[in-house]
Amino acid sequence: MEKPDTHLPEKKKSTQREAGRVAFRGGSYSLLISLVVLAILVVVNVFVSALPTNLTKYDISSSKLYSITSNTKVVVNGLEDDVTIYWIVQSGEEDQVIENLLGKYESLSEHISVVKRNPDVYPTFAQQYTDETVYNNSLVVECGDRSRYISYDDIYLQETDIYSYTYTTSFDGEGAITSAIDYVISEELPQLYVLEGHGETELPATFLDQVEKENIEVTTFSLLTVDAVPEEADCVMLYAPESDISEAEAEMLAAYVSDGGKLVVMAGSVEDASLDNLYGLLANYGITANEGIVVEGDRNYYAFQMPYVLLPDLGESDIAAPLAEAGYYVFMPISTGLTLPEEAGAATVTPLLTTSEAAFSKIAGYGLETYEKEEGDLDGPFTLGVSIQDGEGQMVWLTSSCFLDDMYNAYSSGANVDMGMNILSALIGEREAISIRSKSLNYNYLTISESAASTIKVLLIGVFPLAYLGIGIGVVLYRRRRQNEAR
């Protein structure tokens, strides 16, 4: 008969102590690894936080709200002088979208620095740049002695939707900042001289705002007080005159274009007056300005059941083609019809806007009583916009005096003003700060049917949770079975 092993309790204790040491070493090793991983994560986080914004934040928004366009990169990469962007904002009131955008500008060039100015600490800081009421998240861009104030209202734009009577909001931070940078670093800006003295309508506010944004300086002048168009004028504009120019003025404008000048005219039929001398500028190139007001006979070529509010075809020129490619229409209300020469002359004449074959010109003009064609009315089609290249000189003519009107621009979703700016770009020369469009902040909703919504609810609330629960139960039971088998 064997004796019982009296050392068994001691062996059991020794085994337990060894298991404890193993567990302790394992726990210490796990703790050490956790601390090392945590330290690595802290170092990586500090390193990443020091990287430029453009390397750490990615734009997945549909409107590319957080992206910088190539236009801005060209302007910023060409900087030679230091530019400071003062961000006027109270502590804790920073707009995250503006903060992200400013970070991108700062990371693009070593010549750009962003400086916060808390109005609570610097209450009079903004007064040296503007007399306007300064709101949080407004900006001042400064380079040397030149500066431009950017109001918060110029960054977040609100416009009325004339169709739904609601407000649409867009973000124009990049356009405003890049324009301001281009302004403060430019020693010479394009000069637009606007002719006056013939009852001209003032340039509409929306168009003037766009001209200012693109850093084109506007000066009004009269040909009656000068011997010739001023040499510093990069372009001359005549908008919606109510009376004719004189023969002497017409001769000065013709000489200006022949000598390489740039002229844009937006003038159509006027009530109780004729513009014979003005239209004589077109006659010099064999172009006929027909009597009356153009009325469309094709329903696809006019808007709002008003056959005189024309929706012409857009030509293939650099002025009109971009709008056609983007699917825009331009509105040409109360227009004069032009007939182009059959044979080409010394100048190059390019049609910009044309009516349908069904268009005709109502000789009655403003006195028309019907939109039906009557005896004496002139058959179309007509040209409503034309570009004339005369050597180095160029003239662009649109035959509507209401073309830039804010109402018709709203109807066209901004296409009328866009075309006006395309004209100035073609005449004055392209600038990189031009054509940075604002980005819509309106939500795009996904509309689904009721049956699809019910199916999604069943899947998300019932099927998927039960499936995950079943998988979890299965995994637990499988592990317990494996543990029992191992024992």
MIGU-340399 format. One record per residue (C-alpha): chain; x negated, y negated, z negated. Coordinates in nm, 4 decimals. Layout:
<atoms>
(atom "A", (X, Y, Z))
...
</atoms>
This chain:
<atoms>
(atom "A", (0.0000, 0.0000, 0.0000))
(atom "A", (-0.1472, -0.3324, 0.1197))
(atom "A", (-0.1913, -0.6179, -0.1202))
(atom "A", (-0.0195, -0.9441, -0.0393))
(atom "A", (-0.2399, -1.2156, 0.1077))
(atom "A", (-0.2881, -1.4581, -0.1779))
(atom "A", (-0.4546, -1.7113, 0.0536))
(atom "A", (-0.1376, -1.7556, 0.2678))
(atom "A", (-0.0146, -2.0708, 0.0855))
(atom "A", (-0.3565, -2.2270, 0.1242))
(atom "A", (-0.3668, -2.1447, 0.4986))
(atom "A", (-0.0234, -2.2926, 0.5398))
(atom "A", (-0.1329, -2.6120, 0.3677))
(atom "A", (-0.4488, -2.6260, 0.5793))
(atom "A", (-0.2421, -2.5884, 0.8962))
(atom "A", (-0.0097, -2.8649, 0.7852))
(atom "A", (-0.3054, -3.0938, 0.7083))
(atom "A", (-0.4560, -3.0232, 1.0509))
(atom "A", (-0.1225, -3.0942, 1.2185))
(atom "A", (-0.1018, -3.4205, 1.0245))
(atom "A", (-0.4505, -3.5225, 1.1369))
(atom "A", (-0.3623, -3.4411, 1.4984))
(atom "A", (-0.0421, -3.6392, 1.4709))
(atom "A", (-0.2303, -3.9309, 1.3122))
(atom "A", (-0.4928, -3.9270, 1.5850))
(atom "A", (-0.2189, -3.9088, 1.8490))
(atom "A", (-0.0313, -4.1959, 1.6893))
(atom "A", (-0.3463, -4.4046, 1.6587))
(atom "A", (-0.4314, -4.3361, 2.0215))
(atom "A", (-0.0804, -4.4343, 2.1326))
(atom "A", (-0.0981, -4.7521, 1.9228))
(atom "A", (-0.4372, -4.8372, 2.0696))
(atom "A", (-0.3139, -4.7810, 2.4251))
(atom "A", (-0.0049, -4.9942, 2.3523))
(atom "A", (-0.2212, -5.2766, 2.2195))
(atom "A", (-0.4507, -5.2595, 2.5250))
(atom "A", (-0.1545, -5.2638, 2.7636))
(atom "A", (0.0005, -5.5529, 2.5698))
(atom "A", (-0.3260, -5.7479, 2.5862))
(atom "A", (-0.3519, -5.6846, 2.9603))
(atom "A", (0.0057, -5.8056, 3.0090))
(atom "A", (-0.0660, -6.1234, 2.8087))
(atom "A", (-0.3789, -6.1943, 3.0173))
(atom "A", (-0.1927, -6.1270, 3.3432))
(atom "A", (0.0955, -6.3506, 3.2317))
(atom "A", (-0.1422, -6.6358, 3.1461))
(atom "A", (-0.3211, -6.5904, 3.4800))
(atom "A", (0.0022, -6.5862, 3.6797))
(atom "A", (0.1368, -6.8927, 3.4984))
(atom "A", (-0.1736, -7.0816, 3.6123))
(atom "A", (-0.1144, -6.9947, 3.9792))
(atom "A", (0.0500, -7.2479, 4.2154))
(atom "A", (0.4281, -7.2399, 4.2425))
(atom "A", (0.4188, -7.1250, 4.6049))
(atom "A", (0.2422, -6.8032, 4.4978))
(atom "A", (0.4697, -6.7132, 4.2079))
(atom "A", (0.8217, -6.8046, 4.3203))
(atom "A", (0.9938, -6.6658, 4.6263))
(atom "A", (1.2993, -6.8068, 4.7986))
(atom "A", (1.5758, -6.5544, 4.8634))
(atom "A", (1.8572, -6.8123, 4.8848))
(atom "A", (2.0606, -6.8158, 5.2060))
(atom "A", (1.9985, -7.1885, 5.2613))
(atom "A", (1.6236, -7.1612, 5.1807))
(atom "A", (1.6779, -7.4091, 4.8993))
(atom "A", (1.3356, -7.3467, 4.7459))
(atom "A", (1.1342, -7.3376, 5.0699))
(atom "A", (0.9147, -7.6022, 5.2314))
(atom "A", (0.9429, -7.6582, 5.6059))
(atom "A", (0.6531, -7.6786, 5.8493))
(atom "A", (0.7239, -8.0515, 5.8944))
(atom "A", (0.6393, -8.1171, 5.5303))
(atom "A", (0.3256, -7.9024, 5.5478))
(atom "A", (0.1961, -8.1037, 5.8436))
(atom "A", (0.2541, -8.4348, 5.6616))
(atom "A", (0.1055, -8.3143, 5.3326))
(atom "A", (-0.1937, -8.1338, 5.4841))
(atom "A", (-0.2898, -8.4534, 5.6649))
(atom "A", (-0.3164, -8.6574, 5.3448))
(atom "A", (-0.6408, -8.8450, 5.2898))
(atom "A", (-0.5260, -9.0764, 5.0099))
(atom "A", (-0.3919, -8.9807, 4.6682))
(atom "A", (-0.0147, -8.9822, 4.6293))
(atom "A", (0.1583, -8.9870, 4.2903))
(atom "A", (0.5149, -8.8675, 4.2460))
(atom "A", (0.6655, -9.0094, 3.9269))
(atom "A", (0.9439, -8.7906, 3.7921))
(atom "A", (1.1766, -9.0080, 3.5812))
(atom "A", (1.3508, -8.7698, 3.3431))
(atom "A", (1.4297, -8.7336, 2.9751))
(atom "A", (1.2797, -8.4408, 2.7881))
(atom "A", (1.5011, -8.1343, 2.8195))
(atom "A", (1.7024, -8.2804, 3.1119))
(atom "A", (1.4764, -8.1544, 3.3920))
(atom "A", (1.6554, -8.0253, 3.7032))
(atom "A", (1.5121, -7.6802, 3.7769))
(atom "A", (1.5504, -7.7097, 4.1545))
(atom "A", (1.3662, -8.0427, 4.1611))
(atom "A", (1.0997, -7.9060, 3.9249))
(atom "A", (1.0374, -7.6093, 4.1531))
(atom "A", (1.0219, -7.8352, 4.4601))
(atom "A", (0.7761, -8.0757, 4.2974))
(atom "A", (0.5595, -7.7805, 4.2002))
(atom "A", (0.5417, -7.6741, 4.5634))
(atom "A", (0.4356, -8.0219, 4.6741))
(atom "A", (0.1678, -8.0326, 4.4062))
(atom "A", (0.0357, -7.6927, 4.5107))
(atom "A", (0.0182, -7.7889, 4.8800))
(atom "A", (-0.2415, -8.0627, 4.8405))
(atom "A", (-0.4973, -8.1789, 4.5890))
(atom "A", (-0.4015, -8.5347, 4.6864))
(atom "A", (-0.0538, -8.4982, 4.5328))
(atom "A", (0.0056, -8.5251, 4.1594))
(atom "A", (0.3368, -8.5163, 3.9733))
(atom "A", (0.3661, -8.7329, 3.6605))
(atom "A", (0.6667, -8.7307, 3.4277))
(atom "A", (0.7956, -9.0598, 3.2939))
(atom "A", (1.0467, -9.0262, 3.0118))
(atom "A", (1.2717, -9.3367, 3.0190))
(atom "A", (1.3047, -9.3124, 2.6410))
(atom "A", (0.9276, -9.3581, 2.6107))
(atom "A", (0.8836, -9.5882, 2.9136))
(atom "A", (1.2147, -9.7793, 2.9262))
(atom "A", (1.0936, -10.0464, 3.1726))
(atom "A", (0.8851, -9.8227, 3.4007))
(atom "A", (1.1383, -9.7911, 3.6849))
(atom "A", (1.2178, -10.1635, 3.6898))
(atom "A", (0.8952, -10.2399, 3.8766))
(atom "A", (1.0155, -10.0232, 4.1679))
(atom "A", (1.3922, -10.0789, 4.1919))
(atom "A", (1.6820, -10.2902, 4.0702))
(atom "A", (1.9227, -9.9948, 4.0932))
(atom "A", (2.0588, -9.7991, 3.7988))
(atom "A", (1.8069, -9.5199, 3.7446))
(atom "A", (1.9446, -9.1757, 3.6630))
(atom "A", (1.7663, -8.8722, 3.5252))
(atom "A", (1.5651, -8.6750, 3.7842))
(atom "A", (1.5080, -8.9759, 4.0082))
(atom "A", (1.1649, -9.0118, 4.1684))
(atom "A", (0.9126, -9.2767, 4.2678))
(atom "A", (0.6512, -9.1950, 4.5324))
(atom "A", (0.3478, -9.4225, 4.5252))
(atom "A", (0.0245, -9.4546, 4.7219))
(atom "A", (-0.1866, -9.7639, 4.6688))
(atom "A", (0.0301, -10.0734, 4.6997))
(atom "A", (0.3183, -9.8947, 4.8749))
(atom "A", (0.5984, -9.7160, 4.6941))
(atom "A", (0.9502, -9.5841, 4.7498))
(atom "A", (1.2198, -9.5143, 4.4928))
(atom "A", (1.4315, -9.1993, 4.5441))
(atom "A", (1.7563, -9.2015, 4.3510))
(atom "A", (1.9060, -8.8789, 4.2193))
(atom "A", (2.2029, -8.9586, 4.4449))
(atom "A", (1.9677, -8.9478, 4.7444))
(atom "A", (1.8557, -8.5971, 4.6480))
(atom "A", (2.1979, -8.4437, 4.5848))
(atom "A", (2.4276, -8.5724, 4.8574))
(atom "A", (2.8051, -8.5611, 4.8378))
(atom "A", (3.0158, -8.6020, 5.1501))
(atom "A", (3.3881, -8.5816, 5.2046))
(atom "A", (3.5148, -8.3015, 5.4263))
(atom "A", (3.7697, -8.4812, 5.6426))
(atom "A", (3.9439, -8.1562, 5.7295))
(atom "A", (3.9985, -8.0138, 5.3796))
(atom "A", (3.9778, -8.3396, 5.1788))
(atom "A", (3.7154, -8.1833, 4.9534))
(atom "A", (3.3580, -8.2769, 4.8718))
(atom "A", (3.0606, -8.0917, 5.0134))
(atom "A", (2.7284, -8.1060, 4.8290))
(atom "A", (2.3873, -8.0693, 4.9846))
(atom "A", (2.0297, -8.0877, 4.8574))
(atom "A", (1.8029, -8.3305, 5.0426))
(atom "A", (1.5068, -8.3267, 4.8067))
(atom "A", (1.2511, -8.2193, 5.0651))
(atom "A", (1.3733, -8.4645, 5.3283))
(atom "A", (1.3692, -8.7556, 5.0835))
(atom "A", (1.0279, -8.6759, 4.9328))
(atom "A", (0.8519, -8.6038, 5.2628))
(atom "A", (0.9978, -8.9204, 5.4130))
(atom "A", (0.8757, -9.1199, 5.1128))
(atom "A", (0.5263, -8.9697, 5.1396))
(atom "A", (0.5172, -9.0475, 5.5120))
(atom "A", (0.6274, -9.4034, 5.4334))
(atom "A", (0.3707, -9.4812, 5.1624))
(atom "A", (0.0741, -9.3430, 5.3617))
(atom "A", (0.1670, -9.5102, 5.6929))
(atom "A", (0.0016, -9.8416, 5.7646))
(atom "A", (0.2191, -9.9053, 6.0709))
(atom "A", (0.5796, -9.7922, 6.1086))
(atom "A", (0.7870, -9.7733, 6.4299))
(atom "A", (0.9743, -10.0954, 6.5009))
(atom "A", (1.3360, -10.0854, 6.6256))
(atom "A", (1.4569, -10.4245, 6.7475))
(atom "A", (1.8369, -10.4545, 6.7564))
(atom "A", (1.9779, -10.7147, 6.9952))
(atom "A", (2.2428, -10.9557, 6.8683))
(atom "A", (2.4360, -11.2560, 6.9937))
(atom "A", (2.7116, -11.0825, 7.1937))
(atom "A", (2.9564, -10.9820, 6.9220))
(atom "A", (2.7737, -10.6550, 6.8600))
(atom "A", (2.9125, -10.4186, 6.5996))
(atom "A", (2.6840, -10.3612, 6.3016))
(atom "A", (2.5025, -10.0316, 6.3089))
(atom "A", (2.7031, -9.7802, 6.0990))
(atom "A", (2.5768, -9.7001, 5.7500))
(atom "A", (2.5175, -9.3289, 5.8121))
(atom "A", (2.2980, -9.4018, 6.1137))
(atom "A", (2.1067, -9.6750, 5.9299))
(atom "A", (2.0448, -9.4410, 5.6345))
(atom "A", (1.8964, -9.1843, 5.8722))
(atom "A", (1.6819, -9.4479, 6.0431))
(atom "A", (1.5468, -9.5589, 5.7033))
(atom "A", (1.4827, -9.1997, 5.5994))
(atom "A", (1.2739, -9.1479, 5.9110))
(atom "A", (1.0745, -9.4627, 5.8345))
(atom "A", (1.1801, -9.6716, 6.1323))
(atom "A", (1.1930, -10.0413, 6.0481))
(atom "A", (1.4896, -10.2350, 6.1892))
(atom "A", (1.4727, -10.5991, 6.2979))
(atom "A", (1.7546, -10.7989, 6.4569))
(atom "A", (1.6674, -11.0542, 6.7241))
(atom "A", (1.8185, -11.2603, 7.0052))
(atom "A", (1.6850, -11.2907, 7.3576))
(atom "A", (1.8139, -11.6495, 7.3612))
(atom "A", (1.5378, -11.7610, 7.1236))
(atom "A", (1.2421, -11.5846, 7.2879))
(atom "A", (1.0789, -11.5846, 7.6298))
(atom "A", (1.0407, -11.2051, 7.6368))
(atom "A", (1.0981, -10.8984, 7.4227))
(atom "A", (0.8470, -10.9129, 7.1324))
(atom "A", (0.5382, -10.7006, 7.1956))
(atom "A", (0.5629, -10.5335, 6.8545))
(atom "A", (0.8994, -10.3777, 6.9458))
(atom "A", (0.8608, -10.0037, 6.9978))
(atom "A", (1.2231, -9.9816, 7.1082))
(atom "A", (1.5103, -10.2220, 7.1746))
(atom "A", (1.8689, -10.1234, 7.0958))
(atom "A", (2.1975, -10.2782, 7.2061))
(atom "A", (2.5009, -10.1370, 7.0253))
(atom "A", (2.8660, -10.2077, 7.1046))
(atom "A", (2.8588, -10.5621, 7.2476))
(atom "A", (3.1962, -10.7353, 7.2794))
(atom "A", (3.0795, -10.9757, 7.5502))
(atom "A", (2.8382, -10.9684, 7.8400))
(atom "A", (2.4710, -11.0635, 7.8308))
(atom "A", (2.3485, -11.3499, 8.0477))
(atom "A", (2.1623, -11.3055, 8.3768))
(atom "A", (1.8428, -11.4289, 8.2099))
(atom "A", (1.8770, -11.1711, 7.9311))
(atom "A", (1.9405, -10.8962, 8.1859))
(atom "A", (1.6248, -10.9955, 8.3731))
(atom "A", (1.4193, -10.9874, 8.0506))
(atom "A", (1.5493, -10.6401, 7.9606))
(atom "A", (1.4848, -10.5107, 8.3143))
(atom "A", (1.1297, -10.6491, 8.3050))
(atom "A", (1.0785, -10.4970, 7.9595))
(atom "A", (1.1661, -10.1464, 8.0856))
(atom "A", (0.9625, -10.1886, 8.4056))
(atom "A", (0.6598, -10.2858, 8.1965))
(atom "A", (0.6848, -9.9649, 7.9904))
(atom "A", (0.9374, -10.0669, 7.7249))
(atom "A", (1.1994, -9.8402, 7.5669))
(atom "A", (1.5649, -9.9417, 7.5709))
(atom "A", (1.8741, -9.7683, 7.4303))
(atom "A", (2.2220, -9.9000, 7.5086))
(atom "A", (2.5490, -9.7740, 7.3624))
(atom "A", (2.8193, -9.9735, 7.5347))
(atom "A", (3.1490, -9.8786, 7.6929))
(atom "A", (3.4599, -10.0565, 7.8073))
(atom "A", (3.5573, -10.3677, 7.6145))
(atom "A", (3.9002, -10.5233, 7.5883))
(atom "A", (3.9660, -10.8491, 7.7793))
(atom "A", (3.6060, -10.8759, 7.9016))
(atom "A", (3.3645, -10.7344, 8.1564))
(atom "A", (2.9997, -10.6390, 8.1189))
(atom "A", (2.8837, -10.6974, 8.4747))
(atom "A", (2.5369, -10.8299, 8.3890))
(atom "A", (2.4764, -10.5531, 8.1380))
(atom "A", (2.5915, -10.2791, 8.3760))
(atom "A", (2.3671, -10.4407, 8.6350))
(atom "A", (2.0761, -10.2741, 8.4542))
(atom "A", (2.2219, -9.9422, 8.5686))
(atom "A", (2.2924, -10.0698, 8.9184))
(atom "A", (1.9181, -10.1299, 8.9595))
(atom "A", (1.8815, -9.7501, 8.9661))
(atom "A", (2.1782, -9.6799, 9.1930))
(atom "A", (2.4116, -9.5873, 8.9055))
(atom "A", (2.7722, -9.7069, 8.9245))
(atom "A", (2.9694, -9.7953, 8.6103))
(atom "A", (3.3302, -9.7200, 8.7059))
(atom "A", (3.6198, -9.9357, 8.6014))
(atom "A", (3.8563, -9.8174, 8.3281))
(atom "A", (3.8443, -9.5573, 8.0496))
(atom "A", (3.7735, -9.1886, 8.1086))
(atom "A", (4.0574, -8.9473, 8.0286))
(atom "A", (4.0104, -8.5702, 8.0319))
(atom "A", (4.2477, -8.3361, 8.2112))
(atom "A", (4.0893, -8.0218, 8.0691))
(atom "A", (4.2027, -7.9365, 7.7128))
(atom "A", (3.8618, -7.7855, 7.6345))
(atom "A", (3.6965, -8.1233, 7.6823))
(atom "A", (3.8842, -8.3476, 7.4384))
(atom "A", (3.9763, -8.3434, 7.0693))
(atom "A", (4.2838, -8.3994, 6.8484))
(atom "A", (4.5315, -8.4100, 7.1383))
(atom "A", (4.3743, -8.7432, 7.2392))
(atom "A", (4.2385, -8.7101, 7.5942))
(atom "A", (4.0226, -9.0219, 7.5540))
(atom "A", (3.8242, -8.8659, 7.2644))
(atom "A", (3.5933, -8.6680, 7.4885))
(atom "A", (3.3883, -8.3558, 7.4158))
(atom "A", (3.1446, -8.3584, 7.7072))
(atom "A", (2.9012, -8.0920, 7.8199))
(atom "A", (2.5528, -8.1400, 7.6755))
(atom "A", (2.2712, -8.1495, 7.9286))
(atom "A", (1.9433, -7.9592, 7.9230))
(atom "A", (1.7264, -8.2530, 7.8152))
(atom "A", (1.5255, -8.2593, 7.4920))
(atom "A", (1.7790, -8.5113, 7.3597))
(atom "A", (2.0953, -8.3042, 7.3974))
(atom "A", (1.9834, -7.9412, 7.4325))
(atom "A", (1.8996, -7.8841, 7.0605))
(atom "A", (2.2578, -7.9722, 6.9668))
(atom "A", (2.4029, -7.7433, 7.2342))
(atom "A", (2.1822, -7.4553, 7.1193))
(atom "A", (2.3043, -7.5039, 6.7624))
(atom "A", (2.6683, -7.4959, 6.8767))
(atom "A", (2.7513, -7.8616, 6.8070))
(atom "A", (2.9853, -8.0948, 6.9968))
(atom "A", (2.9404, -8.4696, 7.0267))
(atom "A", (3.2400, -8.7028, 7.0360))
(atom "A", (3.2553, -8.9730, 7.3060))
(atom "A", (3.5648, -9.1871, 7.2405))
(atom "A", (3.6794, -9.4616, 7.4811))
(atom "A", (3.4030, -9.4058, 7.7347))
(atom "A", (3.3134, -9.5567, 8.0704))
(atom "A", (3.2449, -9.3104, 8.3500))
(atom "A", (2.9144, -9.3308, 8.5388))
(atom "A", (2.8534, -9.2050, 8.8904))
(atom "A", (2.4924, -9.1090, 8.9621))
(atom "A", (2.3218, -9.1652, 9.3008))
(atom "A", (2.3171, -8.8719, 9.5398))
(atom "A", (1.9548, -8.9330, 9.6366))
(atom "A", (1.6731, -8.9639, 9.3884))
(atom "A", (1.4984, -9.2998, 9.3755))
(atom "A", (1.1665, -9.4076, 9.2319))
(atom "A", (1.2970, -9.3536, 8.8784))
(atom "A", (1.3944, -9.0176, 8.7318))
(atom "A", (1.7616, -9.0098, 8.6306))
(atom "A", (1.8671, -8.7285, 8.3955))
(atom "A", (2.2324, -8.6763, 8.2934))
(atom "A", (2.2796, -8.6163, 7.9193))
(atom "A", (2.6583, -8.5864, 7.8850))
(atom "A", (2.9078, -8.4904, 8.1566))
(atom "A", (3.2846, -8.4473, 8.1771))
(atom "A", (3.4782, -8.1642, 8.3404))
(atom "A", (3.5924, -8.1706, 8.7021))
(atom "A", (3.9426, -8.2551, 8.5782))
(atom "A", (3.8415, -8.5890, 8.4235))
(atom "A", (3.9560, -8.9189, 8.5741))
(atom "A", (3.9195, -9.2860, 8.4893))
(atom "A", (4.2318, -9.4841, 8.3957))
(atom "A", (4.2059, -9.8201, 8.5702))
(atom "A", (4.4491, -9.9673, 8.3164))
(atom "A", (4.1795, -9.9371, 8.0521))
(atom "A", (4.2983, -10.0482, 7.7090))
(atom "A", (4.6411, -10.1155, 7.8589))
(atom "A", (4.7072, -9.7531, 7.9583))
(atom "A", (5.0581, -9.6285, 7.8845))
(atom "A", (5.0199, -9.2641, 7.9851))
(atom "A", (4.7458, -9.0035, 7.9911))
(atom "A", (4.8731, -8.8720, 8.3224))
(atom "A", (4.6827, -8.9563, 8.6376))
(atom "A", (4.8380, -9.2442, 8.8307))
(atom "A", (4.7827, -9.3981, 9.1694))
(atom "A", (4.4553, -9.5919, 9.1765))
(atom "A", (4.2892, -9.3921, 8.8960))
(atom "A", (3.9416, -9.2692, 8.9868))
(atom "A", (3.8572, -8.8999, 9.0208))
(atom "A", (3.5789, -8.7436, 8.8171))
(atom "A", (3.3645, -8.5758, 8.7143))
(atom "A", (3.1656, -8.8488, 8.5381))
(atom "A", (2.8407, -8.8840, 8.3519))
(atom "A", (2.8805, -9.0313, 8.0021))
(atom "A", (2.5158, -9.0420, 7.9023))
(atom "A", (2.2022, -9.0834, 8.1083))
(atom "A", (1.8253, -9.1054, 8.0588))
(atom "A", (1.6229, -9.3103, 8.3088))
(atom "A", (1.2452, -9.2707, 8.3308))
(atom "A", (1.0905, -9.5685, 8.5120))
(atom "A", (0.7154, -9.5136, 8.5095))
(atom "A", (0.6097, -9.5564, 8.1472))
(atom "A", (0.9371, -9.7262, 8.0649))
(atom "A", (1.2536, -9.5438, 7.9641))
(atom "A", (1.6182, -9.6341, 7.9160))
(atom "A", (1.8877, -9.4184, 7.7538))
(atom "A", (2.2509, -9.5227, 7.8025))
(atom "A", (2.5635, -9.3837, 7.6352))
(atom "A", (2.8949, -9.5207, 7.7577))
(atom "A", (3.0874, -9.5285, 7.4272))
(atom "A", (3.0738, -9.8240, 7.1886))
(atom "A", (3.2075, -9.6030, 6.9058))
(atom "A", (2.9545, -9.3241, 6.9419))
(atom "A", (2.7781, -9.3822, 6.6071))
(atom "A", (3.0944, -9.4700, 6.4154))
(atom "A", (3.0993, -9.2939, 6.0778))
(atom "A", (3.4419, -9.1422, 6.1423))
(atom "A", (3.3492, -8.9809, 6.4735))
(atom "A", (3.0154, -8.8730, 6.3292))
(atom "A", (3.2044, -8.6939, 6.0519))
(atom "A", (3.4290, -8.5284, 6.3098))
(atom "A", (3.1179, -8.3993, 6.4883))
(atom "A", (2.9628, -8.2643, 6.1639))
(atom "A", (2.6813, -8.5155, 6.2014))
(atom "A", (2.5991, -8.4282, 6.5633))
(atom "A", (2.6575, -8.7840, 6.6894))
(atom "A", (2.4006, -8.9349, 6.4535))
(atom "A", (2.1668, -8.6425, 6.5215))
(atom "A", (2.1827, -8.7205, 6.8918))
(atom "A", (2.1224, -9.0883, 6.8187))
(atom "A", (1.8105, -8.9932, 6.6236))
(atom "A", (1.7018, -8.7568, 6.9025))
(atom "A", (1.7222, -9.0549, 7.1383))
(atom "A", (1.5010, -9.2660, 6.9121))
(atom "A", (1.2568, -8.9757, 6.8770))
(atom "A", (1.2369, -8.9442, 7.2559))
(atom "A", (1.1780, -9.3184, 7.2982))
(atom "A", (0.9577, -9.3980, 6.9997))
(atom "A", (0.7784, -9.0650, 6.9673))
(atom "A", (0.8256, -8.7607, 6.7453))
(atom "A", (0.7273, -8.7915, 6.3785))
(atom "A", (0.6731, -8.4942, 6.1523))
(atom "A", (0.8944, -8.6371, 5.8790))
(atom "A", (1.1892, -8.6320, 6.1186))
(atom "A", (1.4539, -8.3581, 6.1325))
(atom "A", (1.4266, -8.2177, 5.7793))
(atom "A", (1.7952, -8.1484, 5.7282))
(atom "A", (1.9623, -8.1321, 5.3893))
(atom "A", (2.0497, -7.7868, 5.2533))
(atom "A", (2.4051, -7.6966, 5.1671))
(atom "A", (2.4866, -7.6071, 4.8073))
(atom "A", (2.8379, -7.4862, 4.8831))
(atom "A", (2.9078, -7.1263, 4.7935))
(atom "A", (2.9655, -6.8716, 5.0651))
(atom "A", (3.2334, -6.6356, 4.9380))
(atom "A", (3.2618, -6.2690, 5.0359))
(atom "A", (3.6225, -6.1841, 5.1221))
(atom "A", (3.7287, -5.8189, 5.0972))
(atom "A", (4.0614, -5.6410, 5.1231))
(atom "A", (4.2634, -5.5288, 4.8199))
(atom "A", (4.2028, -5.1610, 4.8992))
(atom "A", (3.8269, -5.2164, 4.9177))
(atom "A", (3.8375, -5.4050, 4.5866))
(atom "A", (4.0281, -5.1169, 4.4216))
(atom "A", (3.7755, -4.8638, 4.5513))
(atom "A", (3.4842, -5.0684, 4.4169))
(atom "A", (3.6532, -5.0983, 4.0759))
(atom "A", (3.7052, -4.7205, 4.0553))
(atom "A", (3.3427, -4.6553, 4.1486))
(atom "A", (3.1904, -4.9123, 3.9106))
(atom "A", (3.4234, -4.8594, 3.6133))
(atom "A", (3.4900, -4.4852, 3.6410))
(atom "A", (3.2828, -4.2726, 3.8776))
(atom "A", (2.9345, -4.4168, 3.8220))
(atom "A", (2.9520, -4.4371, 3.4384))
(atom "A", (3.0892, -4.0789, 3.4144))
(atom "A", (2.8214, -3.9551, 3.6529))
(atom "A", (2.5467, -4.1192, 3.4450))
(atom "A", (2.6984, -3.9742, 3.1264))
(atom "A", (2.7130, -3.6264, 3.2789))
(atom "A", (2.3510, -3.6477, 3.3918))
(atom "A", (2.2457, -3.7603, 3.0439))
(atom "A", (2.4311, -3.4696, 2.8744))
(atom "A", (2.2777, -3.2259, 3.1196))
(atom "A", (1.9245, -3.3523, 3.0511))
(atom "A", (1.9742, -3.3261, 2.6715))
(atom "A", (2.1098, -2.9694, 2.6915))
(atom "A", (1.8279, -2.8633, 2.9240))
(atom "A", (1.5608, -2.9961, 2.6869))
(atom "A", (1.7177, -2.8257, 2.3847))
(atom "A", (1.7279, -2.4928, 2.5689))
(atom "A", (1.3601, -2.5287, 2.6645))
(atom "A", (1.2718, -2.6045, 2.3010))
(atom "A", (1.4622, -2.2976, 2.1755))
(atom "A", (1.2927, -2.0740, 2.4289))
(atom "A", (0.9499, -2.2081, 2.3261))
(atom "A", (1.0158, -2.1035, 1.9628))
</atoms>
